[in-house]
Structures are given as C-alpha cells and as structure tokens.
Amino acid sequence: MSERRFRFGYVLASKKVSSFIQDSLINHAQENGIDLISIDLDKPLIEQGPYDCLFHKLYGPEWRKQLEEFAFLNPTTIIVDPIDAIEKLHNRLTMLEVVKGLKIDGDNETIGIPIQIFVEENSESLLDAITSQGLHFPVIAKPLIANGTADSHQMSLVLKPEGLEGLKPPIVLQEFVNHGGVIFKVYVAGEHVKYVKRRSLPDIPEDKLGTLENLISFAQISNLTAQDQNDDSFAELIEKAVMPPSKFVTDVANQLRDALKLHLFNFDMIRDEKVGNRYLVIDINYFPGYAKMPNYETMMTAFFLDIAREKLNNESH
C-alpha cells in the first residue's frame, strides 16, 4: 500500500479538531500513506473530495442531509460512522441495552449493566418509581439525552429520598455500585482496543449514608472523599487496582462494536466491589478523547490503515 496515498476527510467540532488532529497524528498518518484532510463546512460537501474515507462527529439535520447526499453520489467512500448508528448512543436509557445481548465466554468474568429506570416528565413520584423497580439509594441521576452538550453532562448522586426533590424529570436513574473508586475506560477503533484505569467516584459505605448530603452534583463529588485522602493516596489507589483480563475486555469491545455497528467509541466499565468478577458497563460514548491515551497516534493510524485495506479490497471486487 506504500505506493498509493489515501485521502481521509474529517468533519469535527473545533474543540475536537484541536485535541484529536494533532501534528503528531497528521505526521504519523502521512508516513503511512494516509493524508488527513479537513472538510470545509462553508462549502457543500458534494463539491469536495474525492475521499477514500470520511470520518465525522457532527450532528443535526443539515449535516445528515449533506452526508446522505454525498454517500449516495460516492458509494465507494467509506463513511465512519453512519449517523443512525451514532444516534443510538444519544439516549441513555437505550444506550446500554446492547450490553444485555453480549455472549461473553470468560473464565470467571461476567458483564452487565446497573439497574436503571426512566422517569417521565409527568411522573408524580420519583420515590415510587425507584422502589417499584428494586432500586436502592444511592442512585445516579442522568439526563436522558447524551449528545455531548453541557446539559447532557449535568449528573448528580442522590443519596437519600429527600434528594429527589432537587431533580426534574424526564431523567434516568441508575443504580450506584461501589467499585473501589476506579473506572476502566476502554477505547475502541475498529479492531484495535486499549484500556486504562482512572479515578472514579469513591465508594459510599452504608453507614456513611446518613452523614452525607441529600443530593451532590458530580461537580462537587470531591466533597464525598475523606479529608485525609490526597492526590498521592488516589494515585496509590489506582496503581493498586487490578486491570480486568485483556481477553475479556477485548471480547466485550469486539461484540459491542459488531452490535453497535460503530468503528469509533469507548465504554466505561466498573468492577463490582461485592462481586469481584462482575463488571458493569455504565456509559458508551461515540468518538471519545483518544488523544488522552498514550501513543494514540499509533492506534489511530493502524485503524486508518485497516480502512485503507478495506477500500482496496472493495475496489478489487
């Protein structure tokens, strides 16, 4: 493939461009025959190209219309990813449903999701909704829509029934599971999978529930932590956290990729403190912050090369 160069057009929000399209990625891709080309949104998409691949993270009816028209007129261009598949991740209630259908053949590990319910706007009692579904405090309150906007990130930890008074449906309420204060972030780019461990919400002992506030926004979550826990102790906590088995994580990632019909996504996974081999997927995001990973350029270029091979294979048939 070294003799041929491949044109990969991209459409990303300006913030995503500055974080993802770094010189290091551009150069690494170029060295491997991939030219990354910014698509001009001030011009009609159908007037630009040709592209071997077009990848994007943009929403809205106007962009959808342009992309569908471009795809119709350029059937050999590989689109990463279809808007319909991406938008399935914009609803927090349905986002995790796909996890229930995974068939993971792990040694001991199991995969699932926390109990969660959707409370509609006209619901009379949030407490009734919680108790009827077997949820127990604390619970996490999340907006239904997860589309990357500031509002979609407004989440809260509800520790007591009184905290429900500060919430406004429609809203998703999700079981809070103690998980050792560590979250595993799994990044997927086609068949390439990497995962890291990061600091998360601290565990909440049952005997501490009565001493905490009724409702805590995620922005204030540090108030939950003990006063004597400093950055060093958190670093030690993460350092000691055992990573889940590689084969297990890869199996989950591959099955999610096939079920979601997406190339670029990540998922957040926690380990249940009470059942050490029970893992829960709590969130799935489209086109995440890959640049937060060490050597992300290598992983992304390998993915680009897979797409280039796919394009060549399509052309030969």
C-alpha positions in Angstrom: 0.0 0.0 0.0 3.0 2.3 0.3 2.8 3.4 -3.4 -0.8 4.7 -3.0 -1.8 7.5 -0.8 -5.3 7.6 0.8 -7.4 10.7 1.4 -9.3 10.7 4.7 -11.6 13.7 5.0 -12.8 14.7 8.5 -15.5 16.8 10.0 -15.2 17.6 13.7 -16.1 20.3 16.1 -13.3 22.8 16.6 -12.6 21.6 20.1 -12.3 18.0 18.8 -10.0 19.1 16.0 -7.6 20.8 18.4 -7.5 17.7 20.7 -7.5 14.9 18.1 -5.9 16.3 14.9 -2.5 16.9 16.4 0.6 17.3 14.3 1.9 14.0 15.7 -1.2 12.2 14.3 -1.0 14.0 11.0 2.7 13.2 10.6 2.3 9.5 11.7 -0.6 9.0 9.3 1.3 10.7 6.4 4.3 8.4 6.9 1.9 5.5 6.4 0.3 6.8 3.3 -2.8 8.4 4.9 -3.5 12.1 4.3 -5.9 13.7 6.7 -7.9 16.5 5.0 -10.2 19.0 6.8 -13.6 19.3 5.1 -14.8 22.9 4.7 -18.2 23.2 6.2 -18.7 26.6 4.4 -18.9 24.7 1.1 -21.3 21.9 0.1 -19.9 18.5 0.9 -20.7 17.1 -2.5 -18.3 19.7 -4.1 -15.4 18.3 -2.0 -13.3 15.2 -2.3 -12.7 12.6 -3.5 -12.2 10.8 -0.3 -11.3 7.2 0.4 -12.8 7.6 3.8 -14.8 10.3 5.6 -15.0 10.3 9.4 -17.0 12.7 11.4 -18.6 13.7 14.7 -21.2 16.2 13.8 -25.0 16.1 14.2 -28.1 17.9 13.0 -30.5 17.6 10.1 -28.4 19.8 7.7 -25.3 17.7 8.2 -27.3 14.4 7.9 -28.7 15.6 4.6 -25.3 16.5 3.2 -23.8 13.3 4.3 -26.6 11.2 2.9 -26.3 13.0 -0.4 -22.5 12.6 -0.5 -22.7 8.9 0.3 -25.3 8.4 -2.5 -23.1 10.1 -5.0 -19.8 8.5 -3.7 -20.8 4.9 -2.9 -17.1 3.7 -2.6 -16.2 6.2 0.1 -16.2 4.5 3.5 -18.2 6.6 6.0 -17.2 6.3 9.6 -19.8 6.1 11.1 -23.4 6.0 10.0 -25.5 8.7 11.7 -28.3 6.3 12.6 -25.8 4.1 14.5 -24.2 7.0 16.3 -27.6 8.5 17.4 -28.4 5.3 19.3 -25.8 6.4 21.8 -27.6 9.7 22.4 -30.3 8.1 24.6 -29.0 7.0 28.0 -31.9 4.6 28.5 -31.3 2.6 25.3 -27.6 3.1 25.1 -26.8 0.2 27.4 -29.4 -2.2 26.2 -27.0 -3.7 23.7 -24.8 -4.9 26.6 -27.6 -7.3 27.7 -27.2 -9.3 24.5 -23.5 -9.9 24.7 -22.3 -13.5 24.9 -19.0 -13.4 26.8 -17.2 -16.6 27.3 -14.9 -15.5 30.1 -13.1 -17.7 32.6 -15.0 -16.2 35.5 -15.9 -12.7 34.5 -19.4 -11.6 33.8 -20.6 -8.4 32.0 -23.8 -6.5 32.6 -25.3 -3.1 33.4 -26.6 -1.4 36.5 -30.3 -1.3 37.2 -31.7 1.8 35.6 -35.1 3.3 35.1 -36.5 6.2 33.0 -38.8 8.6 34.9 -41.1 10.6 32.5 -41.8 14.3 32.8 -45.3 13.8 34.1 -44.4 11.2 36.8 -45.9 12.0 40.1 -43.4 10.3 42.4 -39.7 9.6 41.8 -39.6 7.6 45.0 -42.4 5.3 43.9 -40.6 4.8 40.6 -37.4 3.8 42.4 -38.9 1.4 44.9 -41.1 -0.3 42.3 -38.0 -1.2 40.2 -35.9 -2.5 43.1 -33.5 0.4 43.1 -31.9 1.4 46.4 -30.1 4.6 47.4 -27.7 5.9 46.4 -28.6 6.4 42.8 -27.1 8.4 39.9 -29.4 10.8 38.1 -28.5 11.4 34.5 -30.2 13.4 31.7 -31.9 11.2 29.1 -30.1 12.8 26.2 -26.3 12.2 25.9 -25.2 14.2 22.9 -22.1 15.9 24.2 -23.7 19.2 25.2 -23.1 20.8 28.6 -26.7 19.9 29.7 -26.2 16.3 28.9 -23.3 16.1 31.4 -25.3 17.5 34.4 -25.3 14.5 36.6 -26.0 14.0 40.3 -25.6 11.5 43.1 -28.8 11.1 45.1 -28.0 9.7 48.5 -31.4 9.9 50.2 -35.1 10.2 49.2 -35.1 13.9 50.1 -32.5 14.4 47.3 -35.1 13.5 44.7 -36.8 16.8 45.3 -34.0 18.6 43.6 -34.5 16.6 40.3 -36.7 17.4 37.4 -37.9 14.6 35.1 -37.5 13.4 32.4 -34.5 11.7 33.9 -32.6 8.4 34.0 -31.9 7.0 37.5 -29.1 4.4 37.6 -28.0 2.1 40.4 -24.8 3.3 42.1 -22.5 0.3 42.6 -19.4 0.6 44.9 -16.4 -0.1 42.6 -13.3 0.8 44.5 -13.0 4.3 43.2 -11.6 3.1 39.9 -13.1 3.1 36.4 -11.8 1.3 33.4 -12.0 3.3 30.2 -11.9 1.1 27.1 -11.1 2.8 23.7 -12.1 1.1 20.5 -11.0 2.0 17.0 -12.2 -0.8 14.7 -10.4 -4.0 15.8 -8.0 -2.1 18.0 -8.7 -2.0 21.7 -6.8 -0.2 24.5 -7.9 0.4 28.0 -6.7 2.4 31.0 -7.7 2.8 34.6 -8.8 6.2 36.0 -10.0 7.7 39.3 -13.8 7.5 39.7 -16.5 8.2 42.3 -15.4 6.9 45.7 -17.2 4.1 47.4 -20.0 5.0 49.8 -20.2 2.8 52.9 -23.8 2.2 54.0 -23.0 3.5 57.5 -21.9 6.9 55.9 -25.2 7.5 54.0 -26.8 9.2 56.9 -24.0 11.7 57.4 -23.8 12.9 53.7 -25.9 15.4 51.8 -29.1 14.5 50.1 -28.0 15.4 46.6 -24.5 16.0 45.3 -23.7 17.2 41.8 -20.8 15.4 40.0 -19.0 18.8 40.0 -19.0 18.7 43.9 -18.3 15.0 44.2 -14.9 15.6 45.8 -16.8 16.5 48.9 -17.6 12.8 49.4 -14.0 11.9 49.8 -12.3 11.7 53.2 -10.4 14.8 54.2 -7.2 12.8 54.6 -7.3 11.4 51.0 -4.9 13.5 49.0 -3.6 13.1 45.4 -1.0 10.6 46.5 -3.5 8.3 48.1 -5.7 8.4 45.0 -2.6 7.7 42.8 -1.8 4.7 45.0 -5.5 3.5 44.8 -5.3 3.5 41.0 -1.9 1.9 41.0 -3.1 -1.0 43.1 -6.3 -1.5 41.1 -6.1 -4.8 39.1 -6.9 -4.5 35.4 -9.6 -6.8 34.1 -8.2 -9.6 31.9 -7.3 -8.5 28.4 -9.2 -11.3 26.6 -12.3 -10.4 28.5 -12.1 -6.7 27.7 -11.3 -7.4 24.0 -14.3 -9.8 23.7 -16.6 -7.2 25.2 -15.2 -4.5 22.9 -15.5 -6.6 19.8 -19.0 -7.7 20.5 -20.1 -4.2 21.3 -18.5 -3.0 18.0 -20.5 -5.5 16.0 -23.7 -4.9 17.9 -23.5 -1.1 17.7 -22.2 -1.2 14.1 -19.7 1.5 15.0 -15.9 1.8 14.5 -15.1 4.6 16.9 -16.3 4.6 20.5 -15.3 4.0 24.1 -17.1 2.5 27.1 -16.7 3.0 30.8 -16.6 -0.2 32.9 -16.5 -0.7 36.6 -15.9 -3.8 38.8 -18.5 -4.5 41.5 -16.7 -4.4 44.9 -19.1 -7.0 46.3 -18.7 -9.5 43.4 -15.1 -9.2 42.2 -15.6 -10.8 38.8 -18.8 -8.9 38.0 -18.2 -6.0 35.6 -20.7 -3.3 34.6 -20.8 -1.1 31.6 -22.1 2.3 32.8 -21.6 4.5 29.7 -20.8 4.3 26.0 -19.6 7.4 24.0 -19.1 8.0 20.3 -15.6 9.2 19.1 -14.2 9.8 22.6 -11.0 11.6 23.6 -8.5 9.3 22.0 -5.7 11.8 22.5 -5.9 11.1 26.2 -4.3 7.7 25.6 -0.5 7.3 25.4 0.6 6.9 21.8 -2.9 7.3 20.4 -1.3 8.1 17.1 -0.2 4.5 16.6 -3.6 3.1 17.4 -5.4 5.5 15.2 -3.1 5.1 12.2 -3.4 1.3 12.5 -7.1 1.8 12.3 -6.8 4.1 9.3 -4.7 1.5 7.5 -7.4 -1.1 8.1 -9.9 1.2 6.5 -7.4 1.7 3.6 -7.1 -2.0 3.1 -10.9 -2.4 3.2 -11.1 0.3 0.5 -8.6 -1.5 -1.7 -10.4 -4.8 -1.2 -13.7 -3.2 -2.2 -12.1 -1.7 -5.4 -10.7 -5.1 -6.4 -14.2 -6.7 -6.4 
